Amino acid sequence: MVTPHLSAAPGDFAPDVLMPGDPRRARRIAETILQDARLVTDVRGIEGYTGTYRGTPLSVLASGMGMPSATIYATELFRFYGVRSIVRVGTAGGIPASVGLRDVIVATAAHTDSAMSSRRIDGVHLSHTASFGLAAAAVRAAGTGEHIHIGPVFTTDHFYLERPLLFEQLEAHGTLAVEMEAAGLYATAAAEGGQALAVLTVSDHVRHAEALTPAERETDFDRAVTIAADALLAETNC
């Protein structure tokens, strides 16, 4: 089946999908961790690949930037291609001082200021949570250490809006980082009966003038990708 945004044929996607935002990251993941990867879609430059990871089928598809784009691709994967699990592997901005550049966050929940989820069920503020099995598997794959963080993130539609007071309030409530897709992915998975998780690499910090370069953003997230792929593999084999 060809959807408005995917040109893959039925069966082209594996049941489990890694989802970076950037198509170049999708290509890099396919080249570095998948065996026998083949391009299955490239509509609008959004590339998707399918291969195997440690002998198990695995796909990777870019989501584009922001919740509207990510929810389109996640919905089509779940609804039309038989995908059961999607793990977002992307970047985030650290909020508390304890979260540093290149640290990895397993996002167990995602707060949001977006109106997208409020329109799903009238009068209800949805709780955007990761699938427990995937989150637990990712925590096991990540191990322990000062550079691994487990907890909620904040998903926003605004990249450049300056809101220092908001970040202080979010930090006071245990929020680890800010990003732009996880809440939409979690809500879509819940609506479509799928599983979802975000494993994020900290690429910049909202409190400090420090950030990874574009090249570093593309290449310095290998650990998060491995954690995500191992979590999907563990859930497939359990």
Backbone as CSV, one residue per row, in Angstrom:
resi,resn,N_x,N_y,N_z,CA_x,CA_y,CA_z,C_x,C_y,C_z
1,MET,0.850,-1.194,0.000,0.000,0.000,0.000,0.886,1.244,0.000
2,VAL,0.595,2.164,-0.891,1.286,3.446,-0.948,0.400,4.494,-0.282
3,THR,0.927,5.196,0.703,0.187,6.252,1.392,0.572,7.599,0.785
4,PRO,-0.061,8.694,1.200,0.329,9.996,0.654,1.778,10.383,0.927
5,HIS,2.404,9.745,1.934,3.745,10.177,2.325,4.787,9.070,2.288
6,LEU,4.373,7.840,1.977,5.297,6.706,1.932,5.052,5.912,0.651
7,SER,6.129,5.577,-0.048,6.000,4.819,-1.296,6.352,3.354,-1.116
8,ALA,6.524,2.889,0.125,6.871,1.501,0.386,5.720,0.580,0.017
9,ALA,6.071,-0.637,-0.389,5.072,-1.663,-0.691,4.698,-2.406,0.581
10,PRO,3.577,-3.118,0.585,3.226,-3.929,1.760,4.360,-4.884,2.113
11,GLY,4.692,-4.941,3.398,5.764,-5.810,3.849,7.148,-5.204,3.785
12,ASP,7.257,-3.987,3.227,8.582,-3.359,3.121,9.117,-2.906,4.471
13,PHE,8.227,-2.549,5.414,8.678,-2.127,6.736,8.653,-3.307,7.694
14,ALA,9.673,-3.392,8.521,9.715,-4.382,9.594,8.719,-3.986,10.684
15,PRO,8.367,-4.904,11.582,7.453,-4.558,12.671,8.008,-3.505,13.632
16,ASP,9.326,-3.368,13.682,9.967,-2.415,14.588,10.708,-1.362,13.778
17,VAL,10.588,-0.101,14.199,11.141,1.016,13.435,11.886,1.971,14.352
18,LEU,13.085,2.351,13.953,13.801,3.465,14.563,13.431,4.729,13.804
19,MET,13.190,5.836,14.521,12.703,7.051,13.870,13.513,8.280,14.293
20,PRO,14.566,8.608,13.561,15.228,9.901,13.760,14.437,10.985,13.044
21,GLY,14.740,12.234,13.336,14.078,13.309,12.631,14.684,13.566,11.262
22,ASP,15.999,13.573,11.194,16.761,13.976,10.019,16.918,12.803,9.035
23,PRO,16.561,12.974,7.757,16.789,11.904,6.782,18.254,11.476,6.687
24,ARG,19.193,12.392,6.911,20.608,12.006,6.866,20.953,11.082,8.025
25,ARG,20.306,11.276,9.177,20.519,10.355,10.285,19.927,8.987,9.967
26,ALA,18.771,8.986,9.308,18.181,7.707,8.914,19.137,6.932,8.011
27,ARG,19.734,7.629,7.043,20.689,6.969,6.155,21.906,6.475,6.924
28,ARG,22.392,7.278,7.868,23.560,6.865,8.645,23.242,5.626,9.486
29,ILE,22.063,5.597,10.102,21.680,4.423,10.893,21.647,3.183,10.004
30,ALA,21.041,3.324,8.818,20.967,2.191,7.897,22.358,1.707,7.508
31,GLU,23.281,2.637,7.316,24.624,2.277,6.871,25.480,1.693,7.987
32,THR,25.187,2.064,9.243,26.087,1.679,10.329,25.602,0.520,11.182
33,ILE,24.279,0.341,11.343,23.852,-0.747,12.229,22.984,-1.800,11.543
34,LEU,22.434,-1.486,10.370,21.614,-2.477,9.684,22.455,-3.316,8.729
35,GLN,22.122,-4.580,8.635,22.725,-5.450,7.630,21.761,-5.566,6.448
36,ASP,22.334,-5.561,5.240,21.550,-5.711,4.002,20.422,-4.677,3.915
37,ALA,20.728,-3.454,4.296,19.708,-2.399,4.271,19.349,-2.025,2.835
38,ARG,18.047,-1.801,2.618,17.590,-1.350,1.304,16.628,-0.178,1.489
39,LEU,16.687,0.747,0.566,15.801,1.908,0.592,14.396,1.459,0.201
40,VAL,13.397,1.784,1.042,12.022,1.375,0.741,11.106,2.557,0.454
41,THR,11.522,3.771,0.817,10.727,4.967,0.509,11.620,6.190,0.565
42,ASP,11.310,7.166,-0.275,12.051,8.437,-0.223,11.178,9.599,-0.674
43,VAL,9.869,9.479,-0.465,8.947,10.554,-0.830,9.319,11.827,-0.059
44,ARG,9.390,12.949,-0.767,9.735,14.254,-0.186,11.097,14.247,0.508
45,GLY,11.968,13.348,0.119,13.294,13.276,0.716,13.322,12.619,2.085
46,ILE,12.182,12.097,2.542,12.128,11.384,3.816,12.465,9.924,3.544
47,GLU,13.668,9.533,3.922,14.167,8.218,3.549,13.839,7.164,4.601
48,GLY,13.462,5.989,4.112,13.216,4.854,4.989,13.952,3.637,4.467
49,TYR,14.512,2.864,5.375,15.300,1.686,5.019,14.844,0.493,5.843
50,THR,14.997,-0.690,5.287,14.749,-1.927,6.029,15.925,-2.873,5.829
51,GLY,16.340,-3.485,6.932,17.394,-4.493,6.909,17.220,-5.399,8.103
52,THR,18.323,-5.853,8.645,18.262,-6.655,9.861,19.255,-6.097,10.877
53,TYR,18.950,-6.339,12.148,19.831,-5.969,13.251,20.005,-7.207,14.115
54,ARG,21.216,-7.729,14.131,21.507,-8.968,14.848,20.549,-10.080,14.440
55,GLY,20.284,-10.139,13.157,19.465,-11.202,12.603,17.973,-10.976,12.643
56,THR,17.525,-9.865,13.195,16.095,-9.573,13.323,15.721,-8.398,12.424
57,PRO,14.617,-8.485,11.672,14.222,-7.372,10.797,14.042,-6.066,11.577
58,LEU,14.542,-4.985,11.004,14.437,-3.665,11.620,14.426,-2.622,10.520
59,SER,13.574,-1.611,10.684,13.504,-0.514,9.733,13.895,0.791,10.394
60,VAL,14.234,1.763,9.570,14.490,3.116,10.043,13.806,4.075,9.081
61,LEU,13.091,5.052,9.631,12.399,6.047,8.824,12.526,7.400,9.478
62,ALA,12.922,8.401,8.721,12.965,9.762,9.242,11.553,10.282,9.461
63,SER,11.407,11.187,10.441,10.083,11.728,10.765,9.894,13.170,10.346
64,GLY,10.974,13.847,9.929,10.876,15.282,9.770,10.896,15.951,11.131
65,MET,10.587,17.237,11.164,10.722,18.022,12.387,9.357,18.423,12.950
66,GLY,9.153,18.177,14.242,7.947,18.607,14.920,6.868,17.536,14.955
67,MET,5.905,17.732,15.863,4.845,16.744,16.059,3.948,16.549,14.838
68,PRO,3.540,17.581,14.114,2.683,17.321,12.954,3.316,16.357,11.960
69,SER,4.592,16.546,11.666,5.274,15.656,10.735,5.437,14.260,11.325
70,ALA,5.899,14.175,12.569,6.142,12.872,13.188,4.864,12.054,13.302
71,THR,3.748,12.698,13.631,2.505,11.949,13.793,1.965,11.439,12.457
72,ILE,2.217,12.148,11.388,1.815,11.656,10.067,2.515,10.338,9.771
73,TYR,3.840,10.325,9.911,4.593,9.111,9.573,4.297,7.978,10.552
74,ALA,4.162,8.301,11.833,3.862,7.257,12.813,2.484,6.651,12.547
75,THR,1.501,7.487,12.247,0.153,6.976,11.963,0.169,6.047,10.753
76,GLU,0.837,6.447,9.688,0.858,5.612,8.488,1.591,4.295,8.733
77,LEU,2.663,4.328,9.524,3.374,3.088,9.842,2.500,2.136,10.650
78,PHE,1.877,2.652,11.699,1.033,1.806,12.539,-0.207,1.319,11.781
79,ARG,-0.862,2.220,11.074,-2.179,1.926,10.521,-2.130,1.133,9.224
80,PHE,-1.132,1.406,8.370,-1.127,0.813,7.039,-0.006,-0.189,6.783
81,TYR,1.042,-0.179,7.612,2.185,-1.044,7.340,2.432,-2.094,8.417
82,GLY,1.530,-2.225,9.370,1.667,-3.280,10.356,2.794,-3.105,11.343
83,VAL,3.307,-1.883,11.467,4.373,-1.628,12.442,3.795,-1.720,13.845
84,ARG,4.543,-2.320,14.756,4.053,-2.463,16.132,4.797,-1.571,17.112
85,SER,6.065,-1.220,16.808,6.868,-0.428,17.758,7.700,0.604,17.012
86,ILE,7.704,1.833,17.529,8.546,2.902,16.988,9.343,3.512,18.134
87,VAL,10.643,3.618,17.960,11.483,4.313,18.934,12.109,5.523,18.257
88,ARG,11.761,6.691,18.752,12.384,7.920,18.266,13.809,7.998,18.786
89,VAL,14.748,8.254,17.899,16.141,8.496,18.282,16.504,9.869,17.747
90,GLY,16.496,10.850,18.644,16.714,12.220,18.223,17.519,12.989,19.231
91,THR,17.481,14.302,19.109,18.233,15.180,19.989,17.286,15.975,20.878
92,ALA,17.839,16.512,21.955,17.052,17.289,22.911,17.951,18.313,23.575
93,GLY,17.319,19.332,24.149,18.046,20.345,24.906,17.941,20.060,26.391
94,GLY,19.069,19.893,27.052,19.062,19.609,28.477,18.508,20.773,29.288
95,ILE,17.819,20.464,30.381,17.269,21.512,31.247,18.035,21.614,32.566
96,PRO,18.109,20.585,33.398,18.869,20.732,34.650,20.382,20.649,34.402
97,ALA,21.155,21.205,35.340,22.613,21.198,35.209,23.177,19.786,35.217
98,SER,22.453,18.844,35.793,22.940,17.463,35.874,22.917,16.746,34.538
99,VAL,22.251,17.331,33.546,22.176,16.745,32.207,23.168,17.472,31.310
100,GLY,24.134,16.725,30.771,25.191,17.346,29.984,25.130,16.974,28.519
101,LEU,25.939,17.673,27.713,26.023,17.368,26.291,26.419,15.912,26.085
102,ARG,25.786,15.283,25.102,26.004,13.885,24.707,25.414,12.873,25.684
103,ASP,24.821,13.333,26.785,24.125,12.399,27.675,22.920,11.813,26.940
104,VAL,22.479,10.646,27.412,21.339,9.959,26.802,20.160,9.970,27.771
105,ILE,18.989,10.270,27.248,17.760,10.311,28.047,16.782,9.263,27.527
106,VAL,16.321,8.393,28.413,15.212,7.493,28.105,13.954,8.204,28.595
107,ALA,13.134,8.674,27.651,11.998,9.545,27.987,10.779,8.700,28.353
108,THR,10.536,8.561,29.649,9.416,7.751,30.115,8.075,8.453,29.957
109,ALA,8.091,9.767,29.791,6.864,10.543,29.585,7.226,11.832,28.860
110,ALA,6.210,12.492,28.311,6.453,13.735,27.578,5.332,14.727,27.852
111,HIS,5.653,15.785,28.613,4.720,16.898,28.780,4.672,17.675,27.465
112,THR,3.639,18.460,27.271,3.594,19.282,26.060,2.732,20.520,26.258
113,ASP,3.060,21.568,25.510,2.231,22.765,25.458,1.459,22.839,24.152
114,SER,1.506,21.761,23.355,0.843,21.745,22.067,-0.650,21.483,22.214
115,ALA,-1.431,22.056,21.306,-2.870,21.808,21.291,-3.229,20.521,20.555
116,MET,-2.249,19.856,19.957,-2.556,18.674,19.154,-3.267,17.596,19.965
117,SER,-2.742,17.295,21.151,-3.337,16.214,21.934,-4.665,16.609,22.559
118,SER,-4.815,17.896,22.870,-6.080,18.328,23.479,-7.244,18.163,22.520
119,ARG,-6.955,18.031,21.235,-8.017,17.875,20.245,-8.370,16.403,20.004
120,ARG,-7.636,15.488,20.607,-7.936,14.065,20.413,-9.187,13.652,21.176
121,ILE,-9.307,14.086,22.434,-10.470,13.767,23.254,-10.926,15.063,23.919
122,ASP,-12.108,15.535,23.610,-12.585,16.805,24.142,-12.600,16.786,25.667
123,GLY,-12.027,17.825,26.251,-12.062,17.989,27.698,-11.077,17.149,28.469
124,VAL,-10.175,16.458,27.761,-9.217,15.575,28.434,-7.792,16.002,28.100
125,HIS,-6.955,16.123,29.134,-5.530,16.343,28.943,-4.856,14.976,28.997
126,LEU,-4.441,14.466,27.844,-3.861,13.132,27.772,-2.529,13.066,28.516
127,SER,-2.248,11.925,29.105,-0.924,11.654,29.663,-0.095,10.973,28.581
128,HIS,1.000,11.606,28.178,1.835,11.080,27.103,2.955,10.249,27.731
129,THR,2.822,8.939,27.654,3.797,8.067,28.294,4.358,7.074,27.296
130,ALA,5.600,6.693,27.542,6.234,5.661,26.738,5.634,4.304,27.071
131,SER,5.801,3.355,26.180,5.378,1.981,26.446,6.325,1.365,27.468
132,PHE,5.750,0.793,28.520,6.559,0.343,29.646,7.597,-0.690,29.238
133,GLY,7.197,-1.667,28.440,8.141,-2.711,28.066,9.342,-2.164,27.321
134,LEU,9.103,-1.252,26.374,10.210,-0.648,25.632,11.096,0.185,26.550
135,ALA,10.467,0.982,27.431,11.249,1.816,28.343,12.112,0.956,29.262
136,ALA,11.530,-0.116,29.804,12.292,-0.992,30.687,13.441,-1.654,29.935
137,ALA,13.183,-2.076,28.701,14.236,-2.700,27.900,15.348,-1.710,27.585
138,ALA,14.984,-0.451,27.322,15.992,0.568,27.037,16.837,0.866,28.272
139,VAL,16.202,0.908,29.433,16.948,1.139,30.678,17.937,0.001,30.908
140,ARG,17.515,-1.231,30.659,18.435,-2.368,30.810,19.578,-2.269,29.808
141,ALA,19.263,-1.882,28.568,20.298,-1.779,27.540,21.269,-0.646,27.835
142,ALA,20.770,0.436,28.437,21.617,1.595,28.723,22.543,1.357,29.902
143,GLY,22.089,0.537,30.861,22.882,0.362,32.069,22.778,1.596,32.948
144,THR,23.671,1.678,33.900,23.672,2.808,34.823,24.901,3.677,34.611
145,GLY,24.829,4.901,35.058,25.950,5.819,34.920,25.470,7.246,34.932
146,GLU,26.388,8.154,35.153,26.011,9.555,35.281,25.583,10.174,33.956
147,HIS,25.864,9.498,32.845,25.507,10.059,31.546,24.226,9.450,30.975
148,ILE,23.511,8.665,31.769,22.223,8.099,31.390,21.155,8.662,32.326
149,HIS,20.073,9.183,31.755,19.000,9.790,32.554,17.667,9.168,32.148
150,ILE,16.812,8.948,33.128,15.518,8.310,32.889,14.433,9.192,33.501
151,GLY,13.484,9.636,32.696,12.434,10.495,33.222,11.714,11.243,32.124
152,PRO,10.900,12.234,32.499,10.079,12.952,31.522,10.842,14.034,30.762
153,VAL,10.341,14.321,29.571,10.837,15.431,28.766,9.657,16.354,28.456
154,PHE,9.966,17.470,27.821,8.946,18.447,27.438,8.958,18.581,25.927
155,THR,7.815,18.316,25.300,7.671,18.434,23.847,6.960,19.737,23.521
156,THR,7.574,20.535,22.673,7.011,21.841,22.342,6.961,22.044,20.840
157,ASP,6.059,22.916,20.394,5.994,23.317,18.992,6.946,24.471,18.682
158,HIS,7.483,25.104,19.715,8.283,26.318,19.538,9.770,26.023,19.729
159,PHE,10.569,26.306,18.719,12.013,26.094,18.836,12.725,27.344,19.354
160,TYR,12.314,28.514,18.895,13.041,29.751,19.230,12.400,30.598,20.321
161,LEU,11.249,30.205,20.815,10.586,31.019,21.827,11.359,30.974,23.147
162,GLU,11.713,32.138,23.689,12.479,32.221,24.931,11.540,32.190,26.129
163,ARG,11.680,31.187,26.981,10.805,31.046,28.147,11.597,30.534,29.349
164,PRO,12.505,31.351,29.885,13.342,30.871,30.993,12.543,30.462,32.228
165,LEU,11.463,31.191,32.547,10.663,30.835,33.717,10.015,29.462,33.539
166,LEU,9.540,29.176,32.329,8.928,27.876,32.060,9.924,26.749,32.314
167,PHE,11.156,26.922,31.873,12.155,25.872,32.067,12.489,25.691,33.549
168,GLU,12.478,26.778,34.288,12.682,26.654,35.735,11.557,25.837,36.363
169,GLN,10.334,26.103,35.942,9.193,25.367,36.480,9.234,23.901,36.063
170,LEU,9.604,23.643,34.827,9.713,22.262,34.364,10.799,21.508,35.129
171,GLU,11.922,22.165,35.351,12.997,21.530,36.119,12.526,21.204,37.533
172,ALA,11.770,22.109,38.127,11.264,21.872,39.485,10.331,20.665,39.544
173,HIS,9.779,20.289,38.404,8.907,19.124,38.331,9.609,17.921,37.700
174,GLY,10.931,17.934,37.692,11.697,16.760,37.292,11.886,16.552,35.809
175,THR,11.611,17.569,35.001,11.743,17.420,33.553,13.207,17.513,33.137
176,LEU,13.640,16.605,32.278,15.063,16.471,31.948,15.497,17.277,30.730
177,ALA,14.609,17.441,29.745,15.033,18.064,28.489,13.814,18.537,27.712
178,VAL,14.078,19.324,26.682,13.041,19.814,25.784,13.320,19.289,24.382
179,GLU,12.263,18.879,23.684,12.391,18.393,22.306,11.067,18.639,21.596
180,MET,10.857,18.047,20.396,9.721,18.484,19.588,8.839,17.370,19.030
181,GLU,9.061,16.113,19.417,8.279,15.044,18.788,7.692,13.991,19.724
182,ALA,8.282,13.753,20.875,7.934,12.579,21.684,6.466,12.520,22.076
183,ALA,5.884,13.617,22.533,4.483,13.595,22.964,3.566,13.198,21.815
184,GLY,3.819,13.708,20.638,3.013,13.345,19.479,3.145,11.879,19.133
185,LEU,4.359,11.349,19.216,4.575,9.930,18.947,3.855,9.064,19.969
186,TYR,3.953,9.431,21.254,3.306,8.635,22.303,1.787,8.654,22.145
187,ALA,1.222,9.803,21.817,-0.221,9.903,21.632,-0.674,9.092,20.424
188,THR,0.116,9.124,19.359,-0.228,8.359,18.168,-0.182,6.865,18.440
189,ALA,0.844,6.409,19.142,0.947,4.993,19.477,-0.255,4.544,20.304
190,ALA,-0.665,5.369,21.261,-1.815,5.023,22.085,-3.085,4.920,21.245
191,ALA,-3.248,5.840,20.301,-4.447,5.847,19.464,-4.469,4.694,18.478
192,GLU,-3.295,4.267,18.020,-3.213,3.246,16.979,-2.915,1.854,17.526
193,GLY,-2.804,1.718,18.843,-2.527,0.410,19.427,-1.096,-0.051,19.264
194,GLY,-0.165,0.891,19.107,1.235,0.551,18.943,2.038,0.821,20.202
195,GLN,3.346,0.602,20.094,4.276,0.840,21.186,5.238,1.952,20.775
196,ALA,5.647,2.785,21.732,6.517,3.905,21.383,7.434,4.278,22.536
197,LEU,8.574,4.828,22.164,9.575,5.304,23.125,10.434,6.340,22.429
198,ALA,11.044,7.236,23.206,12.057,8.156,22.691,13.335,7.980,23.497
199,VAL,14.434,7.769,22.795,15.763,7.709,23.399,16.560,8.848,22.777
200,LEU,16.906,9.836,23.588,17.381,11.117,23.082,18.814,11.406,23.493
201,THR,19.542,12.039,22.602,20.886,12.525,22.895,20.834,14.025,23.145
202,VAL,21.448,14.477,24.212,21.447,15.900,24.544,22.422,16.628,23.618
203,SER,21.891,17.505,22.777,22.710,18.197,21.782,23.003,19.641,22.157
204,ASP,22.251,20.174,23.122,22.482,21.547,23.576,21.859,21.695,24.953
205,HIS,22.005,22.864,25.552,21.502,23.072,26.906,20.790,24.412,26.979
206,VAL,19.611,24.437,27.592,18.831,25.677,27.633,19.395,26.679,28.623
207,ARG,20.239,26.226,29.532,20.793,27.124,30.555,22.206,27.606,30.219
208,HIS,22.879,26.902,29.324,24.280,27.230,29.024,24.441,27.466,27.533
209,ALA,25.390,28.310,27.181,25.657,28.589,25.771,26.581,27.522,25.208
210,GLU,26.093,26.298,25.130,26.884,25.208,24.582,25.979,24.318,23.747
211,ALA,26.536,23.833,22.651,25.743,22.997,21.755,26.675,22.222,20.843
212,LEU,26.205,21.074,20.400,26.939,20.314,19.401,26.803,20.985,18.037
213,THR,27.804,20.794,17.191,27.732,21.306,15.830,26.771,20.430,15.016
214,PRO,26.314,20.918,13.853,25.466,20.068,13.009,26.103,18.723,12.685
215,ALA,27.410,18.713,12.431,28.091,17.444,12.137,28.093,16.530,13.354
216,GLU,28.315,17.104,14.534,28.303,16.310,15.766,26.908,15.774,16.059
217,ARG,25.882,16.570,15.764,24.509,16.107,15.974,24.234,14.858,15.133
218,GLU,24.825,14.821,13.940,24.577,13.697,13.036,25.309,12.443,13.475
219,THR,26.494,12.608,14.087,27.339,11.446,14.343,27.452,11.049,15.807
220,ASP,27.133,11.939,16.746,27.385,11.663,18.159,26.179,11.068,18.889
221,PHE,25.302,10.423,18.151,24.149,9.826,18.812,24.133,8.311,18.635
222,ASP,25.302,7.717,18.332,25.375,6.282,18.095,24.972,5.471,19.322
223,ARG,25.331,5.956,20.512,24.996,5.206,21.725,23.492,5.120,21.898
224,ALA,22.779,6.228,21.675,21.326,6.219,21.799,20.696,5.281,20.772
225,VAL,21.232,5.254,19.568,20.704,4.365,18.535,20.879,2.907,18.936
226,THR,22.044,2.568,19.465,22.286,1.191,19.897,21.354,0.797,21.036
227,ILE,21.167,1.710,22.003,20.234,1.438,23.111,18.832,1.187,22.568
228,ALA,18.390,2.037,21.639,17.047,1.896,21.073,16.900,0.590,20.307
229,ALA,17.888,0.265,19.481,17.815,-0.977,18.705,17.834,-2.196,19.616
230,ASP,18.666,-2.165,20.656,18.712,-3.284,21.593,17.395,-3.437,22.352
231,ALA,16.750,-2.315,22.677,15.459,-2.372,23.363,14.403,-3.015,22.452
232,LEU,14.376,-2.629,21.190,13.438,-3.250,20.258,13.719,-4.737,20.089
233,LEU,14.978,-5.095,20.014,15.346,-6.502,19.871,14.912,-7.303,21.092
234,ALA,15.125,-6.739,22.284,14.745,-7.433,23.510,13.242,-7.642,23.582
235,GLU,12.471,-6.637,23.184,11.012,-6.761,23.218,10.524,-7.773,22.168
236,THR,11.197,-7.830,21.032,10.812,-8.790,19.995,11.041,-10.222,20.457
237,ASN,12.128,-10.430,21.204,12.520,-11.787,21.584,11.979,-12.231,22.936
238,CYS,11.259,-11.348,23.632,10.774,-11.739,24.960,9.478,-12.555,24.873
